[in-house]
Amino acid sequence: MYRDNTKVINIGQCAIGGGNPVAIQSMTNTKTEDVEATVSQILKLEEAGCDIIRCAVPTMEAAKALSKIKERIHIPLVADIHFDYKLAIAAIENGADKIRINPGNIGSEERVKAVVDAAKERNIPIRVGVNSGSLEKEIIEEYGKVTAEGLVKSALNKVHMIEKMGYDNLVISIKSSDVLMCIRAHELIAKETDYPLHVGITESGTIMSGNIKSAIGLGNILYQGIGDTIRVSLTGDPVEEVRSAKLILRTLGLRKGGVTVVSCPTCGRTQIDLIGLAGKVENLVKDMDLDIKVAVMGCVVNGPGEAREADIGIAGGKGEGLLIKKGEIIKKVPENELLGALKDELDKMAQS
């Protein structure tokens, strides 16, 4: 079921599904029990553009900390639960806007029902999560190995179990570290259900490998019209997850706003530190609220022409550089003043 036609689910004040904008989610890596550290990280994530935040709840102390955390943040809070159904209930009682469980590791149906009843009482959505690493033995045996079909069957079995308990305020996630399996699983499940889908490539890796896997996997899935919330799972600062997710969505035309930086790949004509300059420009614009394209070019010969599609750009030569707007040279400055000249123009654009 493609995103325009999925069921609308409200996570706090954030509506997902039914054609609502694809929401960006991340997860804290602080100890949830440490309220100060967790709030501090969430506020940084909010500033970066995170729409929904998830916190691990491995202890009762963590579950109780949720109420204190919620008082100081401004985005919906999801509690991530494994194994202990009592923690899920406690998280709901302490104000979680959504809970994430894998019913397969919560225990008996009676325990799952206790969680469902608590969620139903407060109308809290449940995200039914299935990962390739935790697929049930009987499903693996049925398909001979972990497969996309097995992931879908496992997820739908759990959804049907909760539906029989009288609850359908649900979100589904089926994740795998195998990018192609993950793509296939989403193609299959989108045809079988109208629940919103949370999409991510689990255990994708470090900043570099994780971004490449996520861009390929999430890009492919989202481009097909599938997916209502996303997380770029990276081994690193969660703020990088949010920045990567925003870039993926902007690249696909699913989100507007934010500065897009384009830069040439360097060649033998390059006579400035273009790699360093491009990095400085990306850092300069990362938090600017401008819906523009900025070009960083390393050659004053082709730079103006190559930057024509950008709103503003710079091109460097030996000892000097050009400031360019819409392909027209507006100023020539010494090389060491290029970044400052660009910043001045961007500040003017932000104020206009």
C-alpha positions as CSV (number, residue, x, y, z in Angstrom):
1,M,0.0,0.0,0.0
2,Y,1.8,3.1,-1.2
3,R,2.2,6.0,1.2
4,D,-0.6,8.2,-0.1
5,N,-3.1,5.5,0.8
6,T,-1.7,4.1,4.1
7,K,-3.6,4.5,7.3
8,V,-3.0,7.8,9.2
9,I,-1.5,7.1,12.6
10,N,-0.8,9.9,15.2
11,I,2.4,9.7,17.2
12,G,1.9,12.5,19.6
13,Q,1.4,15.6,17.4
14,C,3.1,14.0,14.4
15,A,0.7,12.4,11.9
16,I,2.2,9.7,9.6
17,G,0.7,7.8,6.7
18,G,-2.1,8.9,4.4
19,G,0.2,11.1,2.3
20,N,1.7,13.0,5.2
21,P,5.3,14.0,4.7
22,V,7.8,11.2,5.4
23,A,8.9,11.7,9.0
24,I,12.6,11.4,10.0
25,Q,13.3,9.3,13.1
26,S,16.5,8.7,15.1
27,M,17.4,7.0,18.3
28,T,19.3,8.2,21.2
29,N,22.5,6.4,22.2
30,T,22.7,7.8,25.7
31,K,21.6,5.9,28.8
32,T,17.9,6.7,29.0
33,E,18.2,6.7,32.8
34,D,20.5,9.7,32.4
35,V,17.8,12.3,31.8
36,E,20.2,15.2,31.4
37,A,22.3,13.5,28.7
38,T,19.3,12.1,26.9
39,V,17.4,15.5,26.8
40,S,20.6,17.2,25.7
41,Q,21.0,14.8,22.8
42,I,17.3,15.0,21.8
43,L,17.4,18.8,21.7
44,K,20.4,18.6,19.3
45,L,18.5,16.1,17.2
46,E,15.4,18.4,17.1
47,E,17.6,21.3,15.9
48,A,19.0,19.0,13.1
49,G,15.5,18.3,11.9
50,C,14.5,15.1,13.7
51,D,10.7,14.6,13.7
52,I,10.4,11.5,16.1
53,I,12.9,10.2,18.6
54,R,13.2,6.7,20.0
55,C,14.8,5.8,23.3
56,A,15.9,2.3,24.6
57,V,14.0,1.2,27.7
58,P,16.0,-1.8,29.1
59,T,15.2,-1.1,32.7
60,M,12.4,0.1,34.9
61,E,14.4,3.2,35.8
62,A,14.6,4.0,32.1
63,A,10.9,3.6,31.7
64,K,10.2,6.0,34.6
65,A,12.7,8.5,33.1
66,L,10.5,8.9,30.1
67,S,8.1,11.2,31.9
68,K,10.9,13.6,32.9
69,I,12.4,13.5,29.4
70,K,9.0,14.3,27.7
71,E,8.6,17.4,29.8
72,R,11.7,19.0,28.2
73,I,11.5,18.0,24.5
74,H,9.3,19.0,21.7
75,I,9.0,15.9,19.4
76,P,7.2,12.6,19.9
77,L,9.0,10.0,22.1
78,V,9.0,6.3,21.2
79,A,10.0,3.7,23.7
80,D,12.0,0.8,22.4
81,I,11.1,-2.4,24.3
82,H,12.6,-5.9,24.1
83,F,11.7,-9.0,26.2
84,D,10.0,-7.5,29.3
85,Y,6.3,-6.7,28.8
86,K,6.3,-4.9,32.1
87,L,8.7,-2.3,30.7
88,A,6.3,-1.7,27.8
89,I,3.4,-1.1,30.1
90,A,5.6,1.2,32.3
91,A,6.7,3.2,29.3
92,I,3.1,3.7,28.3
93,E,2.2,4.8,31.8
94,N,5.1,7.3,31.8
95,G,3.9,9.0,28.6
96,A,5.5,7.3,25.7
97,D,3.9,8.5,22.4
98,K,4.5,5.2,20.8
99,I,6.1,1.9,21.8
100,R,8.2,-0.4,19.6
101,I,8.0,-4.1,20.4
102,N,8.7,-7.4,18.7
103,P,5.8,-9.5,20.0
104,G,7.9,-12.6,19.3
105,N,10.3,-11.7,22.1
106,I,7.8,-10.3,24.5
107,G,6.6,-13.8,25.5
108,S,3.2,-15.4,25.7
109,E,0.1,-14.0,24.0
110,E,-1.2,-13.1,27.5
111,R,1.8,-10.8,28.0
112,V,1.4,-9.3,24.5
113,K,-2.3,-8.7,25.3
114,A,-1.4,-6.9,28.5
115,V,0.7,-4.5,26.5
116,V,-1.9,-4.1,23.8
117,D,-4.6,-3.4,26.5
118,A,-2.4,-0.7,28.1
119,A,-1.8,0.9,24.6
120,K,-5.5,0.7,23.8
121,E,-6.4,2.4,27.0
122,R,-4.4,5.5,26.0
123,N,-4.6,5.1,22.3
124,I,-0.9,4.8,21.9
125,P,0.4,3.4,18.6
126,I,2.4,0.2,18.6
127,R,5.2,-0.3,16.2
128,V,5.5,-4.0,15.3
129,G,9.1,-4.5,14.6
130,V,10.7,-7.6,12.9
131,N,14.4,-7.8,12.1
132,S,16.2,-10.4,10.0
133,G,18.4,-11.2,13.0
134,S,15.5,-12.2,15.2
135,L,13.3,-14.1,12.8
136,E,11.5,-17.1,14.3
137,K,13.2,-20.5,13.9
138,E,10.0,-22.0,12.4
139,I,9.9,-19.4,9.7
140,I,13.5,-19.8,8.9
141,E,12.9,-23.5,8.6
142,E,9.9,-23.0,6.4
143,Y,11.8,-20.9,3.9
144,G,15.2,-22.6,4.3
145,K,16.9,-19.3,5.4
146,V,16.2,-15.7,6.3
147,T,14.2,-14.3,3.3
148,A,12.2,-11.3,2.4
149,E,9.1,-13.5,2.3
150,G,9.8,-14.8,5.8
151,L,10.2,-11.3,7.2
152,V,6.8,-10.3,5.7
153,K,5.1,-13.4,7.0
154,S,6.5,-12.9,10.5
155,A,5.4,-9.3,10.6
156,L,1.9,-9.9,9.3
157,N,1.5,-12.8,11.8
158,K,2.2,-10.5,14.6
159,V,-0.1,-7.8,13.2
160,H,-2.9,-10.2,12.9
161,M,-2.4,-11.4,16.4
162,I,-2.8,-7.8,17.7
163,E,-5.7,-7.2,15.5
164,K,-7.5,-10.2,17.0
165,M,-6.9,-8.5,20.4
166,G,-9.0,-5.6,19.1
167,Y,-6.3,-3.1,18.3
168,D,-5.2,-1.6,15.0
169,N,-3.3,1.5,15.9
170,L,-0.2,0.0,14.4
171,V,3.0,0.8,12.5
172,I,5.1,-1.9,10.9
173,S,8.8,-2.1,10.4
174,I,10.7,-5.0,8.7
175,K,14.4,-4.4,8.7
176,S,17.4,-6.3,7.4
177,S,21.1,-5.5,7.1
178,D,20.9,-7.1,3.6
179,V,19.9,-4.1,1.4
180,L,18.4,-6.1,-1.5
181,M,16.4,-8.3,0.9
182,C,15.1,-5.2,2.7
183,I,14.0,-3.6,-0.6
184,R,12.2,-6.8,-1.7
185,A,10.5,-7.2,1.7
186,H,9.0,-3.7,1.5
187,E,7.8,-4.3,-2.0
188,L,6.0,-7.4,-0.8
189,I,4.5,-6.0,2.4
190,A,3.3,-2.8,0.7
191,K,0.9,-5.0,-1.3
192,E,-0.4,-6.7,1.8
193,T,-1.3,-4.0,4.3
194,D,-2.4,-0.4,4.6
195,Y,-0.5,0.2,7.9
196,P,2.2,2.9,7.8
197,L,5.7,1.5,7.3
198,H,8.8,2.6,9.1
199,V,11.8,2.0,6.8
200,G,15.4,1.5,7.6
201,I,18.5,-0.6,6.8
202,T,19.4,-2.1,10.2
203,E,23.0,-2.4,11.4
204,S,24.0,-0.6,8.2
205,G,27.4,0.3,9.6
206,T,29.7,3.4,10.0
207,I,29.1,6.8,8.6
208,M,30.5,6.0,5.2
209,S,29.2,2.4,4.6
210,G,26.0,3.0,6.5
211,N,25.2,6.1,4.4
212,I,25.8,4.2,1.1
213,K,23.7,1.2,2.1
214,S,20.9,3.5,3.4
215,A,20.9,5.7,0.4
216,I,20.6,2.7,-1.9
217,G,18.1,0.9,0.2
218,L,15.9,3.8,1.4
219,G,16.2,5.6,-1.9
220,N,14.9,2.6,-3.8
221,I,12.1,1.9,-1.4
222,L,11.0,5.5,-1.1
223,Y,11.2,6.1,-4.8
224,Q,8.6,3.4,-5.3
225,G,6.2,5.3,-3.1
226,I,6.7,3.1,0.0
227,G,7.6,4.3,3.5
228,D,6.0,6.7,5.9
229,T,8.9,7.2,8.4
230,I,12.6,6.5,8.0
231,R,15.7,6.1,10.1
232,V,19.2,6.1,8.7
233,S,20.9,3.7,11.2
234,L,24.6,4.7,11.6
235,T,27.3,3.7,14.0
236,G,28.0,7.3,15.1
237,D,26.4,10.5,16.2
238,P,22.6,10.3,15.8
239,V,22.7,13.9,14.4
240,E,24.4,12.5,11.3
241,E,21.5,10.1,10.9
242,V,19.1,13.0,10.7
243,R,21.3,15.0,8.3
244,S,21.6,11.9,6.0
245,A,17.9,11.3,6.1
246,K,17.1,14.9,5.2
247,L,19.5,14.7,2.2
248,I,18.0,11.4,1.0
249,L,14.5,12.9,1.2
250,R,15.5,16.1,-0.5
251,T,17.3,14.2,-3.3
252,L,14.1,12.3,-4.0
253,G,12.0,15.4,-3.9
254,L,10.1,14.3,-0.8
255,R,11.3,17.2,1.3
256,K,12.0,20.9,0.6
257,G,14.2,23.3,2.4
258,G,17.8,23.2,3.5
259,V,20.9,24.0,1.4
260,T,22.1,21.5,-1.2
261,V,25.8,21.7,-1.9
262,V,27.2,20.5,-5.2
263,S,30.9,20.4,-5.9
264,C,33.1,19.2,-8.7
265,P,35.2,16.1,-8.2
266,T,38.6,17.9,-8.7
267,C,41.0,17.3,-11.6
268,G,44.4,18.3,-12.8
269,R,43.3,21.9,-13.3
270,T,42.4,22.4,-9.7
271,Q,44.8,24.9,-8.0
272,I,43.1,25.3,-4.6
273,D,42.3,23.0,-1.7
274,L,38.8,22.2,-3.1
275,I,38.3,19.2,-0.9
276,G,38.9,21.3,2.2
277,L,36.8,24.2,0.9
278,A,33.8,22.0,0.0
279,G,33.9,20.5,3.5
280,K,33.9,24.0,5.0
281,V,31.0,25.1,2.8
282,E,29.0,22.0,3.9
283,N,29.7,22.8,7.5
284,L,28.8,26.5,7.0
285,V,25.4,25.8,5.5
286,K,24.3,22.7,7.4
287,D,21.9,24.5,9.7
288,M,20.9,27.4,7.4
289,D,17.1,27.6,6.7
290,L,17.4,28.3,3.0
291,D,16.0,26.3,0.1
292,I,18.8,26.9,-2.3
293,K,21.7,25.1,-4.2
294,V,25.3,26.2,-3.5
295,A,28.0,25.2,-6.0
296,V,31.7,24.8,-5.1
297,M,33.9,24.6,-8.1
298,G,37.7,24.2,-8.4
299,C,38.3,25.8,-11.8
300,V,37.7,29.4,-12.8
301,V,37.6,28.3,-16.5
302,N,34.5,26.1,-16.3
303,G,33.3,27.0,-12.8
304,P,30.8,29.7,-13.8
305,G,29.2,27.5,-16.5
306,E,29.1,24.4,-14.3
307,A,27.5,26.5,-11.4
308,R,24.8,27.9,-13.6
309,E,22.1,25.7,-12.2
310,A,23.0,26.8,-8.6
311,D,21.6,29.8,-6.8
312,I,25.0,30.8,-5.7
313,G,28.5,29.4,-6.0
314,I,32.2,29.9,-5.7
315,A,35.0,28.9,-8.1
316,G,38.7,28.9,-7.2
317,G,41.8,29.5,-9.2
318,K,45.4,30.1,-8.3
319,G,45.4,32.7,-5.5
320,E,42.0,34.0,-6.3
321,G,38.4,33.0,-6.8
322,L,35.0,34.0,-8.2
323,L,31.7,34.5,-6.5
324,I,28.9,33.5,-8.8
325,K,25.1,33.9,-8.8
326,K,22.9,32.1,-11.3
327,G,26.0,31.5,-13.5
328,E,27.0,35.2,-13.5
329,I,30.3,36.4,-12.0
330,I,29.5,39.0,-9.4
331,K,32.8,39.4,-7.6
332,K,36.5,38.4,-7.8
333,V,38.2,37.9,-4.4
334,P,41.5,36.6,-3.1
335,E,41.4,32.8,-2.5
336,N,41.6,33.2,1.2
337,E,38.5,35.4,1.2
338,L,36.3,33.0,-0.8
339,L,34.5,31.4,2.1
340,G,33.9,34.7,3.8
341,A,32.5,36.2,0.6
342,L,30.1,33.3,0.2
343,K,29.0,33.5,3.9
344,D,28.2,37.3,3.5
345,E,26.0,36.6,0.4
346,L,24.3,33.7,2.2
347,D,23.6,35.9,5.2
348,K,22.0,38.5,2.9
349,M,19.9,35.8,1.3
350,A,18.7,34.6,4.7
351,Q,17.7,38.1,5.8
352,S,15.9,39.0,2.6
